[in-house]
Amino acid sequence: MTRAVLFDTETTGLEPHLGHRVIEVAAVELINDLPTGKHFHKLVDPERDVPDDATRIHGFTLADLVDKPRFAEIADDLLRFFGDAQLIAHNAAFDFSFLDYEFGLIGLPPLSAHRMIDTLALAKVRFPGMPNSLDALCRRFAIDLSARTTHNALLDCKLLADVYLELTGGRQRGLSLTTAKSAIELVVYTYEGDRLPRPIIPTADELSAHAAFLSRLKEPVWLNG
């Protein structure tokens, strides 16, 4: 069993070294690359203004955040949720740099770069020269974007979890072959967000055709075991 954590941040700007701060952090747990339903989500008081340009992207103003906890108050809970898992993000260097800046302000060490998995880098390898933003990847993989009217860290995590599954070929991992007494039954499980897996079971005619095909092969491996 492999645990990973996929996360996203929203910020007051693009450059932590210029004093920009985290205003939202969200993370979802993955086991064997599939979401478990466990998540972490906090809005954060940035202890500074929120520029209008940033508000147009994520929709938050300073008035939305002044009564929220400061990053120092959520850091321990966030690190506990991360545990020792691999950390997945889209354009991960950006999110790592902001969290490392916030951790540094309160005397905590940075995240290890060895834990970083960047879905943007994965997408560029698979789709070189093509748009690889989260929106573009969702459209390419037919993932519903209707709820994404602004950049929301928790929603972006849930969308990115579906994208990551597609980028890593995860939808094929439910393919299994099981041997019965008189035939081979092929069962394909499809993962659809939070829905339960749906078995697709061949008909008797399809199984008969499959058996006839195997009878023409010399020592077919499907009949071994």
C-alpha positions in Angstrom: 0.0 0.0 0.0 1.5 3.3 -1.1 0.4 6.6 0.5 0.8 10.0 -1.2 -0.7 13.4 -0.5 -1.8 15.7 -3.3 -1.9 19.4 -2.3 -2.5 22.9 -3.5 -2.1 26.5 -2.2 -3.6 29.9 -2.9 -1.5 32.9 -2.2 -1.4 36.7 -2.2 1.0 36.8 -5.1 3.6 34.9 -7.0 6.9 35.6 -5.1 7.3 34.5 -1.5 10.7 36.3 -1.3 8.8 39.6 -1.9 6.6 38.9 1.1 3.6 37.2 -0.5 1.9 34.7 1.8 -0.3 31.6 1.7 -4.0 32.2 2.2 -5.4 28.7 1.6 -3.9 25.2 1.7 -5.7 22.0 0.9 -4.5 18.4 0.6 -6.1 15.0 -0.2 -4.9 11.6 0.7 -4.2 9.0 -2.0 -3.7 5.3 -1.4 -2.3 3.5 -4.4 -3.0 6.7 -6.3 -6.7 6.7 -5.5 -8.4 9.3 -3.2 -9.5 7.9 0.2 -11.8 10.8 1.1 -9.5 12.1 3.8 -8.5 15.7 3.3 -7.0 18.8 5.0 -8.3 22.3 4.2 -7.6 25.6 5.9 -8.0 29.3 5.0 -5.2 31.4 6.5 -4.8 34.9 7.7 -1.9 36.2 5.6 -1.0 39.0 8.0 -0.8 41.4 5.0 -3.0 42.8 2.3 -4.5 40.8 -0.6 -3.9 42.5 -3.9 -6.8 42.9 -6.3 -5.0 40.9 -9.0 -4.8 37.9 -6.6 -8.4 38.3 -5.6 -9.5 38.1 -9.2 -7.8 34.7 -9.4 -9.0 33.0 -6.2 -11.9 35.2 -5.1 -10.6 35.9 -1.5 -10.3 39.4 0.0 -8.6 40.3 3.2 -12.1 40.6 4.8 -12.6 36.9 4.1 -9.4 36.0 6.0 -8.8 38.3 9.0 -10.6 36.0 11.4 -8.8 32.8 10.1 -5.9 31.2 11.9 -2.3 32.2 11.0 -0.1 29.8 9.2 1.8 29.1 12.5 -1.4 27.8 14.0 -2.1 25.2 11.3 1.5 24.2 10.4 1.7 21.2 12.8 -1.7 19.8 11.6 -0.6 20.2 8.0 2.7 18.4 8.6 0.9 15.6 10.5 -1.4 15.2 7.5 1.6 15.1 5.1 3.3 12.5 7.3 6.2 11.0 5.3 4.2 10.6 2.1 5.2 11.7 -1.4 3.8 15.2 -2.1 2.1 15.8 -5.4 1.2 19.2 -6.8 0.8 20.9 -10.2 3.7 23.2 -10.8 5.0 21.8 -7.5 8.0 24.1 -7.2 5.6 27.0 -6.7 3.7 25.4 -3.9 6.8 24.0 -2.3 8.5 27.4 -2.3 5.5 29.0 -0.5 5.2 26.3 2.1 9.0 26.4 2.7 8.8 30.2 3.1 6.0 29.8 5.6 7.8 27.1 7.5 11.0 29.2 7.6 9.1 32.1 9.2 8.2 29.9 12.2 11.5 28.1 12.4 10.6 24.8 10.8 12.7 23.1 8.1 11.7 23.0 4.5 10.1 20.1 2.8 12.4 17.6 1.2 12.6 18.1 -2.6 12.9 14.3 -2.9 9.3 14.0 -1.9 8.1 16.2 -4.8 6.0 14.8 -7.6 5.1 17.5 -10.2 2.1 16.7 -12.3 3.0 19.6 -14.7 6.3 17.9 -15.4 4.5 14.6 -16.0 2.0 16.3 -18.3 4.8 17.9 -20.3 6.4 14.6 -20.9 3.2 13.0 -22.0 1.9 16.0 -24.0 5.0 17.9 -25.2 4.3 21.3 -26.7 0.6 21.3 -25.7 -1.2 23.4 -23.0 -0.8 21.6 -19.7 -2.6 23.8 -17.2 -5.0 22.1 -14.8 -8.0 23.4 -16.9 -6.4 22.1 -20.2 -5.7 18.6 -18.7 -9.2 18.3 -17.3 -10.7 19.1 -20.7 -8.3 16.7 -22.4 -9.3 13.9 -20.0 -13.1 14.9 -20.0 -13.1 15.8 -16.3 -16.0 18.0 -15.2 -14.8 21.6 -14.7 -18.3 23.2 -14.2 -17.7 23.9 -10.5 -14.3 25.7 -11.1 -15.3 29.3 -11.4 -12.3 30.5 -9.4 -9.1 28.9 -8.1 -10.1 27.0 -5.0 -7.4 24.9 -3.4 -9.6 22.0 -2.3 -11.6 21.8 -5.5 -8.3 22.0 -7.5 -6.9 19.1 -5.4 -9.9 17.0 -6.2 -9.6 17.8 -9.9 -5.9 17.2 -9.9 -6.4 13.8 -8.2 -8.5 12.7 -11.3 -5.8 14.2 -13.6 -3.0 12.4 -11.8 -4.8 9.1 -12.0 -5.1 9.6 -15.8 -1.4 10.7 -16.1 -0.2 7.6 -14.3 -2.5 5.2 -16.1 -4.3 4.5 -12.9 -7.7 3.7 -14.5 -6.1 0.5 -16.0 -5.1 -0.8 -12.6 -8.5 -2.3 -11.9 -8.0 -4.8 -14.8 -7.9 -8.3 -13.5 -8.1 -11.8 -15.0 -9.7 -14.5 -12.9 -9.9 -18.2 -13.8 -13.1 -20.1 -13.5 -13.6 -23.9 -13.8 -14.9 -23.9 -17.3 -14.1 -20.4 -18.7 -12.1 -17.3 -18.1 -14.0 -14.4 -16.7 -12.7 -10.9 -17.5 -13.8 -8.3 -15.0 -12.9 -4.6 -15.6 -13.4 -2.1 -12.7 -13.8 1.5 -13.6 -13.1 4.3 -11.1 -15.5 7.3 -11.3 -14.7 9.9 -8.7 -16.4 8.9 -5.4 -18.6 6.2 -7.0 -18.1 2.6 -6.2 -16.2 0.4 -8.7 -18.5 -1.0 -11.4 -17.8 -4.5 -12.7 -18.3 -5.2 -16.4 -18.9 -8.9 -16.9 -18.9 -10.6 -20.3 -21.9 -12.4 -21.7 -22.1 -16.2 -22.2 -21.6 -15.7 -25.9 -18.5 -13.5 -25.4 -17.0 -16.1 -23.0 -17.7 -18.8 -25.6 -16.0 -16.8 -28.3 -13.1 -16.2 -26.0 -12.8 -19.9 -25.3 -12.9 -20.8 -29.0 -10.1 -18.3 -29.7 -8.0 -19.8 -26.9 -8.5 -23.3 -28.3 -6.6 -22.2 -31.4 -3.6 -21.2 -29.5 -0.7 -23.4 -28.4 -0.5 -23.5 -24.6 -2.2 -20.1 -24.0 -1.0 -18.5 -20.8 -4.5 -17.5 -19.8 -5.4 -21.1 -19.0 -2.4 -21.6 -16.7 -2.7 -21.2 -13.0 
